[in-house]
Each structure stands twice: as C-alpha cells, then as structure tokens.
Amino acid sequence: MTQLAVTVIGPDRPGIIADVTEALAGTGVNLEDSTMTLLRGHFAMMIVCSGSLSEVNTALEPLRGDLVITVRAMGPENEHAAIGPSYLLSVHGADRPGIVAAVTRLVAASGGTITDLATRLSGDLYVLTAEVELPLTADLETLDRTLEITAEELGVGVTLSPAESDDL
C-alpha cells in the first residue's frame, strides 16, 4: 500500500464528502488524516490515506465532473516529526493584506512550524487561528515581543499560548 494525498476542490453541493469517502471506502482505503472546509462557497478537502494509486484514481474518476481531484503518492520523507511543544496562535482585527505573511514569517524565523492554520473574514473582522510547534531552543520572550510589535503595526491583536493536549 502506498500513502496517498488526495485533494478535492469545487463548488459546494450536498454530498461531496459522502461521495468522495464512499468511493475511497469502496477501494478499501482508510482515511488517516483529513481536513475539509468551505471557502467562500467552494468546498476544499485534503486527505491522507493508504491504498493503490491507480485504484483510487479510478474510483474517483466519476466525481471529476464538477470537482478538481488530484491523487499523488507520498513518500516517508513527507512525514512530519514534531519539533517541540505546541502553541495556539490567534490574531484578530481589521482586515488588510499581509497579516498571514507577517505573522507566519515570525514563527518561521523562530524555527517554528505551522501545523494547522485557518482564517476567516467576517465583515471587516479578520481572524486567524493556528497551531504552531516551536523548538525547545526558541526564544519565546523575543517571539512574543516581535509578534506584539508586528500586530501593533498591522492594527490587530495577537496571542500565543501553550496548547493543552485537550486543545488540539
């Protein structure tokens, strides 16, 4: 069995998740990791599973009419190994370009990695929530300070707090 990455994107309609997961189950594939969301009326899904690349492609072919579906093999070099403890990062404030780029650049500069990130725009309010792993060597005081300075420049609020295992 090969580890596969499956992506599905298209206009939202009832039954997309049922259709895709039913097709996968029909090939004996078990969903290992997945994320599914609506983005401005468009459905987006990413799945990691193990199975036969050709069988999965064949099973998903009938769904490709209104959906863009890709299936690719993933190697063991793609597996994520935790680099340190997890933190929750939250940003909220007036919408403007560059918020995600500025905040994630600071996390990367500290040696951290983003393991999950979501943004939402509700009227003029922009909200970013992320799960972040930081190495034990990361200077948390400096990161907090630079996040606060950057947030002030962007006109948003920011919080970074340790994640409890129940939070993830």
Residue frames as a rotation matrix with the C-alpha (Angstrom) as fourth column:
MET 1
0.581 0.814 0.000 0.00
0.814 -0.581 0.000 0.00
0.000 0.000 -1.000 0.00
THR 2
-0.502 -0.693 0.518 1.19
0.707 -0.673 -0.215 3.46
0.498 0.259 0.828 -0.89
GLN 3
-0.209 0.411 -0.887 0.49
0.678 -0.593 -0.434 6.52
-0.705 -0.692 -0.155 1.21
LEU 4
-0.326 0.232 0.916 -1.57
0.864 -0.319 0.389 8.92
0.383 0.919 -0.097 -0.92
ALA 5
-0.719 0.211 -0.662 -2.51
0.158 -0.878 -0.452 12.60
-0.677 -0.430 0.598 -0.79
VAL 6
-0.330 0.717 0.614 -5.97
0.924 0.114 0.364 13.30
0.191 0.688 -0.700 -2.23
THR 7
-0.830 0.145 -0.539 -7.22
0.051 -0.942 -0.333 16.85
-0.556 -0.304 0.774 -2.82
VAL 8
-0.269 0.832 0.485 -10.75
0.958 0.177 0.227 17.78
0.103 0.525 -0.845 -3.82
ILE 9
-0.739 0.051 -0.672 -11.84
0.123 -0.970 -0.209 21.30
-0.663 -0.237 0.711 -4.76
GLY 10
-0.741 0.497 0.451 -15.05
0.510 -0.018 0.860 22.57
0.436 0.867 -0.240 -6.32
PRO 11
-0.470 0.665 0.580 -18.29
-0.596 -0.724 0.347 24.45
0.651 -0.183 0.737 -5.89
ASP 12
-0.889 0.127 0.439 -20.06
-0.334 0.474 -0.815 23.30
-0.312 -0.871 -0.379 -2.76
ARG 13
-0.114 0.898 -0.425 -23.02
-0.708 0.227 0.669 20.97
0.697 0.377 0.610 -3.02
PRO 14
0.388 0.303 0.870 -24.62
-0.861 0.456 0.226 18.47
-0.328 -0.837 0.438 -0.67
GLY 15
0.943 0.144 0.299 -22.94
-0.114 0.987 -0.115 15.07
-0.312 0.074 0.947 -0.59
ILE 16
0.524 -0.804 -0.282 -19.36
-0.600 -0.114 -0.792 15.80
0.604 0.584 -0.542 -1.66
ILE 17
-0.301 -0.666 0.683 -17.84
-0.952 0.251 -0.175 14.32
-0.055 -0.703 -0.709 1.49
ALA 18
0.293 0.500 0.815 -20.13
-0.436 0.829 -0.351 11.28
-0.851 -0.252 0.461 1.29
ASP 19
0.965 0.096 -0.242 -19.37
-0.260 0.315 -0.913 10.76
-0.012 0.944 0.329 -2.41
VAL 20
0.250 -0.958 -0.142 -15.58
-0.733 -0.092 -0.674 11.01
0.632 0.273 -0.725 -2.03
THR 21
-0.399 -0.448 0.800 -15.28
-0.892 0.392 -0.226 8.95
-0.212 -0.803 -0.556 1.15
GLU 22
0.542 0.642 0.542 -17.67
-0.417 0.765 -0.490 6.30
-0.729 0.040 0.683 -0.21
ALA 23
0.856 -0.298 -0.423 -15.55
-0.362 0.238 -0.901 5.97
0.369 0.925 0.096 -3.36
LEU 24
-0.148 -0.968 0.202 -12.41
-0.843 0.017 -0.537 5.66
0.517 -0.250 -0.819 -1.23
ALA 25
-0.138 0.167 0.976 -14.01
-0.788 0.579 -0.210 3.13
-0.600 -0.798 0.052 1.13
GLY 26
0.846 0.532 -0.041 -15.00
-0.424 0.624 -0.657 1.08
-0.324 0.573 0.753 -1.92
THR 27
0.477 -0.762 -0.438 -11.30
-0.379 0.271 -0.885 0.58
0.793 0.588 -0.160 -2.67
GLY 28
0.595 -0.211 -0.775 -10.57
0.666 0.670 0.329 -0.43
0.450 -0.712 0.539 0.93
VAL 29
-0.382 -0.754 0.535 -8.88
0.313 -0.650 -0.693 2.88
0.870 -0.098 0.484 1.72
ASN 30
0.366 0.398 -0.841 -8.98
0.929 -0.105 0.355 4.13
0.053 -0.911 -0.409 5.31
LEU 31
0.600 -0.139 0.788 -8.77
0.054 -0.976 -0.213 7.88
0.798 0.170 -0.577 5.95
GLU 32
-0.010 -0.702 -0.712 -5.68
0.925 0.264 -0.273 8.54
0.379 -0.661 0.647 8.07
ASP 33
-0.567 -0.112 -0.816 -5.69
0.460 -0.865 -0.201 12.37
-0.683 -0.490 0.542 8.18
SER 34
-0.245 0.496 0.833 -8.16
0.899 -0.205 0.387 14.77
0.363 0.844 -0.395 6.62
THR 35
-0.625 0.202 -0.754 -9.34
0.259 -0.857 -0.445 18.33
-0.736 -0.474 0.484 6.61
MET 36
-0.395 0.613 0.684 -12.45
0.869 0.009 0.494 19.67
0.297 0.790 -0.537 4.91
THR 37
-0.468 0.211 -0.858 -13.81
0.427 -0.797 -0.428 23.19
-0.774 -0.567 0.283 4.76
LEU 38
0.504 0.601 0.621 -15.88
0.863 -0.330 -0.381 25.72
-0.024 0.728 -0.685 2.85
LEU 39
-0.530 -0.667 -0.524 -14.09
0.535 -0.742 0.404 28.73
-0.658 -0.066 0.750 1.42
ARG 40
-0.554 0.356 -0.752 -16.48
-0.502 -0.864 -0.039 31.37
-0.664 0.356 0.657 0.07
GLY 41
0.441 0.881 -0.174 -18.89
-0.734 0.242 -0.634 28.78
-0.516 0.407 0.753 -1.32
HIS 42
0.295 -0.420 -0.858 -16.20
-0.656 0.564 -0.502 26.43
0.694 0.711 -0.109 -2.58
PHE 43
0.963 0.053 0.266 -15.52
-0.223 0.712 0.666 23.09
-0.154 -0.700 0.697 -0.97
ALA 44
0.160 -0.955 -0.250 -11.91
-0.736 0.053 -0.675 22.09
0.658 0.292 -0.694 -0.23
MET 45
0.910 0.102 0.401 -10.72
-0.349 0.709 0.613 18.76
-0.222 -0.698 0.681 1.15
MET 46
-0.037 -0.925 -0.379 -7.34
-0.819 0.245 -0.519 17.15
0.573 0.291 -0.766 1.70
ILE 47
0.884 0.326 0.336 -6.99
-0.454 0.771 0.446 13.52
-0.114 -0.547 0.829 2.70
VAL 48
-0.359 -0.915 -0.182 -4.03
-0.911 0.386 -0.143 11.31
0.201 0.115 -0.973 3.52
CYS 49
0.673 0.569 0.472 -4.75
-0.618 0.784 -0.064 7.61
-0.407 -0.248 0.879 3.09
SER 50
-0.548 -0.818 0.173 -3.02
-0.579 0.521 0.627 4.39
-0.604 0.243 -0.759 2.09
GLY 51
0.496 0.715 0.493 -4.05
-0.045 0.588 -0.808 2.48
-0.867 0.378 0.323 -0.98
SER 52
-0.191 -0.471 0.861 -3.43
0.839 0.377 0.392 1.81
-0.510 0.798 0.323 -4.63
LEU 53
-0.630 -0.129 -0.765 -2.84
-0.120 -0.958 0.261 4.97
-0.767 0.256 0.588 -6.67
SER 54
-0.943 0.258 -0.212 -4.49
-0.201 0.069 0.977 3.54
0.267 0.964 -0.013 -9.77
GLU 55
-0.468 0.814 -0.345 -7.49
0.814 0.549 0.190 2.11
0.344 -0.192 -0.919 -7.86
VAL 56
-0.225 0.362 -0.905 -8.12
0.630 -0.654 -0.418 5.39
-0.744 -0.664 -0.081 -6.04
ASN 57
-0.801 -0.096 -0.590 -7.84
-0.324 -0.760 0.563 7.41
-0.503 0.643 0.578 -9.27
THR 58
-0.849 0.507 -0.147 -10.28
0.130 0.471 0.872 5.04
0.511 0.722 -0.466 -10.99
ALA 59
-0.327 0.753 -0.572 -12.75
0.945 0.276 -0.177 5.17
0.025 -0.598 -0.801 -8.08
LEU 60
-0.226 0.192 -0.955 -12.72
0.393 -0.879 -0.270 8.99
-0.891 -0.437 0.123 -8.02
GLU 61
-0.934 -0.240 0.264 -12.99
0.323 -0.255 0.911 9.42
-0.152 0.937 0.316 -11.82
PRO 62
-0.219 0.921 0.322 -16.83
0.862 0.028 0.506 9.67
0.457 0.389 -0.800 -11.89
LEU 63
0.461 0.393 -0.796 -16.67
0.797 -0.577 0.177 12.59
-0.390 -0.716 -0.579 -9.43
ARG 64
-0.504 -0.837 -0.215 -14.31
0.642 -0.529 0.556 14.68
-0.578 0.142 0.803 -11.56
GLY 65
0.002 0.570 0.821 -17.14
0.936 -0.290 0.199 16.41
0.352 0.768 -0.534 -13.48
ASP 66
0.710 0.337 0.619 -17.65
0.150 -0.930 0.335 19.35
0.688 -0.145 -0.711 -11.13
LEU 67
0.902 -0.428 0.049 -14.68
-0.108 -0.115 0.988 18.69
-0.417 -0.896 -0.150 -8.83
VAL 68
0.392 -0.882 -0.261 -10.96
-0.606 -0.035 -0.794 19.08
0.692 0.469 -0.549 -9.36
ILE 69
0.922 -0.055 0.384 -9.46
-0.263 0.638 0.724 15.95
-0.285 -0.768 0.574 -7.79
THR 70
0.224 -0.900 -0.374 -5.78
-0.717 0.108 -0.688 15.12
0.660 0.422 -0.622 -7.55
VAL 71
0.974 -0.059 0.218 -4.19
-0.104 0.741 0.664 11.97
-0.200 -0.669 0.716 -6.16
ARG 72
0.382 -0.904 -0.191 -0.46
-0.554 -0.058 -0.831 11.65
0.740 0.423 -0.523 -5.63
ALA 73
0.554 -0.301 -0.777 1.85
0.583 0.806 0.103 9.26
0.595 -0.510 0.622 -3.85
MET 74
0.687 -0.378 0.620 3.58
-0.647 -0.707 0.287 10.47
0.330 -0.598 -0.730 -0.71
GLY 75
0.140 -0.721 -0.679 6.88
0.147 0.693 -0.706 9.09
0.979 -0.001 0.203 0.47
PRO 76
0.486 0.005 -0.874 8.12
0.849 0.235 0.473 8.60
0.208 -0.972 0.110 4.01
GLU 77
-0.634 -0.772 0.035 10.25
0.751 -0.626 -0.208 11.74
0.183 -0.106 0.977 3.58
ASN 78
-0.389 0.580 0.716 6.99
-0.035 -0.786 0.618 13.71
0.921 0.215 0.326 3.84
GLU 79
0.330 0.548 -0.768 6.16
0.734 0.363 0.574 12.53
0.593 -0.754 -0.283 7.35
HIS 80
0.289 -0.134 0.948 6.08
-0.359 -0.933 -0.022 15.26
0.887 -0.334 -0.318 9.98
ALA 81
-0.060 -0.350 -0.935 8.13
0.836 0.495 -0.239 14.81
0.546 -0.795 0.263 13.12
ALA 82
0.895 0.443 -0.045 7.24
0.383 -0.714 0.586 17.17
0.228 -0.542 -0.809 15.96
ILE 83
0.024 -0.929 0.370 9.96
0.355 -0.339 -0.872 19.75
0.935 0.152 0.321 16.57
GLY 84
-0.951 -0.308 0.019 8.79
0.094 -0.347 -0.933 20.81
0.294 -0.886 0.359 20.02
PRO 85
-0.598 0.752 -0.276 5.80
0.529 0.112 -0.841 21.80
-0.602 -0.649 -0.465 22.11
SER 86
-0.344 0.606 0.717 2.57
0.814 -0.189 0.550 23.06
0.468 0.773 -0.428 20.55
TYR 87
-0.789 0.137 -0.599 1.16
0.233 -0.835 -0.499 26.55
-0.568 -0.533 0.627 20.92
LEU 88
0.180 0.873 0.454 -2.07
0.966 -0.071 -0.247 28.22
-0.183 0.483 -0.856 19.87
LEU 89
-0.874 -0.439 -0.207 -1.67
0.361 -0.873 0.327 31.44
-0.324 0.212 0.922 17.91
SER 90
0.174 0.973 0.155 -4.62
0.951 -0.125 -0.282 33.77
-0.255 0.196 -0.947 17.50
VAL 91
-0.919 -0.368 -0.141 -4.79
0.306 -0.891 0.336 37.01
-0.249 0.265 0.931 15.51
HIS 92
0.064 0.971 0.232 -7.85
0.995 -0.043 -0.090 39.23
-0.078 0.237 -0.968 15.17
GLY 93
-0.343 -0.114 -0.933 -8.53
0.242 -0.970 0.029 42.72
-0.908 -0.215 0.360 13.92
ALA 94
0.486 0.508 -0.711 -9.29
-0.470 -0.535 -0.703 44.84
-0.737 0.675 -0.021 10.91
ASP 95
0.601 -0.212 0.770 -8.68
0.614 0.740 -0.275 43.08
-0.512 0.638 0.575 7.60
ARG 96
0.633 -0.465 -0.619 -5.73
-0.673 -0.725 -0.144 44.14
-0.382 0.508 -0.772 5.48
PRO 97
0.814 -0.382 -0.438 -3.20
-0.101 0.648 -0.755 42.46
0.572 0.658 0.489 3.17
GLY 98
-0.018 -1.000 0.014 -0.12
-0.367 -0.006 -0.930 40.87
0.930 -0.022 -0.367 4.71
ILE 99
0.392 0.197 0.899 -1.38
-0.917 0.007 0.398 39.65
0.072 -0.980 0.183 8.08
VAL 100
0.982 0.014 0.189 -0.77
-0.036 0.993 0.115 35.95
-0.186 -0.120 0.975 7.42
ALA 101
0.575 -0.814 0.082 2.59
0.330 0.138 -0.934 36.59
0.749 0.564 0.348 5.75
ALA 102
0.052 -0.585 0.809 3.90
-0.592 -0.671 -0.447 38.77
0.804 -0.456 -0.381 8.58
VAL 103
0.458 0.202 0.865 2.81
-0.877 0.259 0.404 36.53
-0.142 -0.945 0.296 11.44
THR 104
0.983 -0.081 0.164 3.89
0.099 0.990 -0.104 33.24
-0.154 0.119 0.981 9.86
ARG 105
0.455 -0.875 0.165 7.26
0.034 -0.168 -0.985 34.77
0.890 0.454 -0.046 8.90
LEU 106
0.065 -0.408 0.911 7.91
-0.911 -0.397 -0.113 35.48
0.407 -0.822 -0.398 12.60
VAL 107
0.753 0.231 0.616 7.03
-0.492 0.820 0.293 31.89
-0.437 -0.524 0.731 13.53
ALA 108
0.898 -0.439 0.028 9.37
0.327 0.623 -0.710 30.59
0.295 0.647 0.703 10.82
ALA 109
0.282 -0.831 0.480 12.16
-0.346 -0.554 -0.757 32.95
0.895 0.047 -0.444 11.91
SER 110
0.193 -0.164 0.967 11.95
-0.980 0.016 0.198 31.47
-0.048 -0.986 -0.158 15.41
GLY 111
-0.834 -0.530 -0.152 12.42
-0.546 0.832 0.095 27.97
0.076 0.162 -0.984 13.96
GLY 112
-0.416 0.766 0.490 8.74
-0.283 0.403 -0.870 27.12
-0.864 -0.501 0.050 14.37
THR 113
-0.977 0.209 -0.028 6.36
0.048 0.351 0.935 25.40
0.206 0.913 -0.353 12.04
ILE 114
-0.354 0.932 0.074 2.64
-0.911 -0.325 -0.255 25.83
-0.214 -0.158 0.964 11.47
THR 115
-0.962 0.030 0.271 0.77
0.050 0.996 0.070 22.53
-0.268 0.082 -0.960 11.80
ASP 116
-0.172 0.937 0.306 -2.72
0.985 0.160 0.064 23.95
0.011 0.312 -0.950 11.23
LEU 117
-0.879 -0.089 -0.468 -3.97
0.130 -0.990 -0.057 27.37
-0.458 -0.111 0.882 10.17
ALA 118
-0.128 0.879 0.459 -7.40
0.988 0.073 0.138 28.79
0.088 0.471 -0.878 9.41
THR 119
-0.960 -0.076 -0.269 -8.54
0.106 -0.989 -0.101 32.31
-0.259 -0.125 0.958 8.59
ARG 120
-0.085 0.968 0.237 -11.99
0.996 0.089 -0.005 33.82
-0.026 0.236 -0.972 8.38
LEU 121
-0.984 -0.064 0.168 -13.23
0.083 -0.990 0.113 37.21
0.159 0.125 0.979 7.25
SER 122
-0.136 0.964 -0.230 -16.48
0.991 0.135 -0.020 38.34
0.012 -0.230 -0.973 8.83
GLY 123
0.923 0.382 -0.043 -17.34
0.376 -0.921 -0.097 41.81
-0.077 0.073 -0.994 7.63
ASP 124
0.607 -0.744 0.280 -14.25
-0.469 -0.619 -0.630 43.87
0.642 0.251 -0.725 8.44
LEU 125
0.464 -0.411 0.785 -13.05
-0.785 0.220 0.579 41.50
-0.411 -0.885 -0.220 11.19
TYR 126
0.316 -0.491 -0.812 -10.21
-0.535 0.614 -0.580 39.16
0.784 0.618 -0.068 10.21
VAL 127
0.589 -0.097 0.802 -9.48
-0.718 0.393 0.575 36.15
-0.371 -0.914 0.161 12.41
LEU 128
0.133 -0.631 -0.765 -6.50
-0.552 0.594 -0.585 33.79
0.823 0.500 -0.270 12.13
THR 129
0.631 -0.050 0.774 -6.08
-0.682 0.440 0.584 30.74
-0.370 -0.896 0.244 14.34
ALA 130
0.341 -0.609 -0.716 -3.11
-0.553 0.486 -0.677 28.43
0.760 0.627 -0.171 14.11
GLU 131
0.951 -0.273 0.145 -1.45
0.059 0.621 0.782 25.52
-0.303 -0.735 0.607 15.83
VAL 132
0.573 -0.819 -0.023 2.28
-0.597 -0.397 -0.697 26.13
0.562 0.413 -0.717 15.99
GLU 133
0.826 -0.462 -0.323 5.19
0.563 0.695 0.446 23.91
0.018 -0.551 0.835 17.02
LEU 134
0.708 -0.645 0.288 8.23
-0.587 -0.764 -0.267 25.68
0.392 0.020 -0.920 18.40
PRO 135
0.181 -0.714 -0.676 11.61
0.284 0.697 -0.659 24.10
0.942 -0.072 0.329 19.07
LEU 136
0.646 0.016 -0.763 12.75
0.761 0.072 0.645 23.93
0.065 -0.997 0.035 22.69
THR 137
-0.382 -0.904 -0.195 15.51
0.891 -0.416 0.181 26.38
-0.245 -0.104 0.964 21.72
ALA 138
-0.019 0.436 0.900 13.04
0.632 -0.692 0.349 29.05
0.775 0.575 -0.262 20.59
ASP 139
-0.934 -0.262 -0.243 13.26
0.357 -0.647 -0.674 32.33
0.019 -0.716 0.698 22.50
LEU 140
-0.145 0.989 0.018 9.59
0.966 0.137 0.220 32.72
0.215 0.050 -0.975 23.50
GLU 141
0.138 0.166 -0.976 10.05
0.578 -0.814 -0.057 36.17
-0.804 -0.556 -0.208 25.01
THR 142
-0.739 -0.468 -0.485 11.54
-0.126 -0.612 0.781 37.51
-0.662 0.638 0.393 21.80
LEU 143
-0.821 0.494 0.285 8.86
0.495 0.370 0.786 35.85
0.283 0.787 -0.548 19.70
ASP 144
0.095 0.882 -0.462 6.10
0.978 -0.170 -0.124 37.28
-0.188 -0.439 -0.878 21.91
ARG 145
-0.085 -0.214 -0.973 7.68
0.243 -0.951 0.189 40.74
-0.966 -0.221 0.133 21.71
THR 146
-0.926 -0.310 -0.214 8.07
-0.122 -0.290 0.949 40.64
-0.356 0.905 0.231 17.91
LEU 147
-0.537 0.819 0.201 4.53
0.798 0.416 0.436 39.31
0.274 0.395 -0.877 17.49
GLU 148
0.214 0.626 -0.750 3.20
0.815 -0.537 -0.216 42.20
-0.538 -0.565 -0.625 19.61
ILE 149
-0.412 -0.447 -0.794 5.20
-0.056 -0.857 0.512 44.80
-0.910 0.255 0.328 17.66
THR 150
-0.994 0.034 0.102 4.09
0.107 0.176 0.979 43.36
0.015 0.984 -0.178 14.33
ALA 151
-0.259 0.963 -0.079 0.47
0.963 0.264 0.058 43.11
0.077 -0.061 -0.995 15.49
GLU 152
0.096 0.247 -0.964 0.54
0.465 -0.868 -0.176 46.76
-0.880 -0.431 -0.199 16.52
GLU 153
-0.746 -0.442 -0.498 1.95
-0.230 -0.531 0.816 47.74
-0.625 0.723 0.294 13.11
LEU 154
-0.904 0.422 0.076 -0.81
0.287 0.464 0.838 45.72
0.318 0.779 -0.540 11.42
GLY 155
-0.575 0.708 0.409 -3.54
-0.771 -0.637 0.020 47.05
0.274 -0.304 0.912 13.70
VAL 156
0.301 0.640 -0.707 -4.50
-0.259 0.768 0.586 43.62
0.918 0.007 0.396 15.04
GLY 157
0.375 -0.172 0.911 -4.37
-0.913 0.105 0.395 41.75
-0.164 -0.979 -0.118 18.33
VAL 158
0.139 -0.398 -0.907 -2.27
-0.424 0.804 -0.418 38.62
0.895 0.442 -0.057 18.79
THR 159
0.444 -0.095 0.891 -1.93
-0.854 0.257 0.452 35.91
-0.272 -0.962 0.033 21.43
LEU 160
0.000 -0.492 -0.871 0.42
-0.435 0.784 -0.443 32.95
0.901 0.378 -0.214 21.63
SER 161
0.175 0.120 0.977 -0.25
-0.978 0.134 0.159 30.43
-0.112 -0.984 0.140 24.38
PRO 162
-0.859 -0.497 0.124 0.84
-0.492 0.867 0.075 26.89
-0.145 0.004 -0.989 25.17
ALA 163
-0.029 0.848 -0.529 -1.61
-0.756 0.328 0.567 24.31
0.654 0.416 0.632 23.85
GLU 164
-0.255 0.089 0.963 -3.01
-0.752 0.608 -0.255 21.84
-0.608 -0.789 -0.088 26.27
SER 165
-0.975 -0.155 0.160 -3.42
-0.035 0.816 0.577 18.34
-0.220 0.557 -0.801 24.83
ASP 166
-0.231 0.965 0.122 -7.21
0.696 0.252 -0.672 18.82
-0.680 -0.070 -0.730 25.12
ASP 167
0.123 0.256 -0.959 -6.97
-0.293 -0.914 -0.282 21.96
-0.948 0.315 -0.038 22.95
LEU 168
-0.637 -0.435 -0.636 -5.64
-0.726 0.060 0.685 20.08
-0.260 0.898 -0.354 19.93
